[in-house]
Amino acid sequence: MPSNVFLPYIIRLSESGAHLESIKGMIERNEDPYSILVQLTAVKSAINSTEKEILKNYIDQCVDAGDEESIAEMKKAISSFIK
């Protein structure tokens, strides 16, 4: 994949990192556990969404390549992702 394809993932993961930092602050300030859990869920959702999008793009690449090796790599990636 060209590097510009990765930019949205980098941005999304950077935002998740910043979000985690703010959650650490919430914990340090002893804020409401429910609010902390809600924020953690939001970060997990963003990361899961990023994983799915990267996997989708990887599958597209493998299918476009269409050779046996690419298909085997795709199956390996899917297998490890859904464990």
C-alpha positions in Angstrom: 0.0 0.0 0.0 1.3 3.5 -0.7 2.2 5.5 2.3 -0.7 8.0 1.8 -3.1 5.1 2.3 -1.8 4.8 5.9 -2.3 8.4 6.8 -5.9 8.0 8.1 -4.7 5.1 10.3 -1.8 7.1 11.7 -4.2 10.0 12.4 -6.8 7.7 14.0 -4.2 5.9 16.2 -2.6 9.2 17.2 -6.0 10.4 18.3 -6.5 7.2 20.3 -3.2 7.7 22.0 -4.1 11.2 23.0 -7.5 9.9 24.2 -5.7 7.3 26.3 -3.5 10.1 27.8 -6.7 11.9 28.8 -8.1 8.7 30.4 -4.9 8.3 32.4 -5.5 11.8 33.7 -9.1 10.9 34.6 -7.8 7.9 36.6 -5.1 10.1 38.3 -7.9 12.6 39.3 -10.0 9.7 40.6 -12.9 10.5 38.4 -16.1 8.5 38.1 -15.2 4.9 37.1 -18.3 4.7 34.8 -17.0 7.7 32.8 -13.5 6.2 32.6 -15.0 2.9 31.3 -17.1 4.7 28.7 -13.9 6.5 27.5 -12.0 3.2 27.4 -14.7 1.7 25.3 -14.5 4.5 22.9 -10.8 4.0 22.5 -11.2 0.2 22.0 -13.9 0.9 19.4 -11.6 3.3 17.5 -8.7 0.8 17.5 -11.0 -2.1 16.5 -12.3 0.0 13.6 -8.8 0.8 12.5 -7.8 -2.9 12.6 -10.8 -3.9 10.5 -10.1 -1.2 7.9 -6.4 -2.2 7.6 -7.5 -5.9 7.3 -10.0 -5.0 4.6 -7.4 -3.1 2.6 -5.0 -6.0 3.1 -7.6 -8.5 1.8 -8.2 -6.2 -1.2 -4.5 -6.2 -2.0 -4.2 -10.0 -1.7 -7.3 -10.6 -3.9 -6.0 -8.1 -6.5 -2.7 -9.9 -6.6 -4.6 -13.1 -7.0 -1.7 -15.5 -6.6 -1.5 -18.5 -4.2 1.0 -16.8 -1.9 -1.1 -13.7 -1.5 -4.2 -15.7 -0.8 -2.3 -17.8 1.9 -1.1 -14.6 3.5 -4.6 -13.2 3.5 -6.0 -16.4 5.2 -3.2 -16.2 7.8 -4.1 -12.6 8.6 -7.8 -13.3 8.9 -7.1 -16.3 11.1 -4.9 -14.3 13.5 -7.3 -11.4 13.5 -10.4 -13.4 14.5 -8.8 -15.3 17.4 
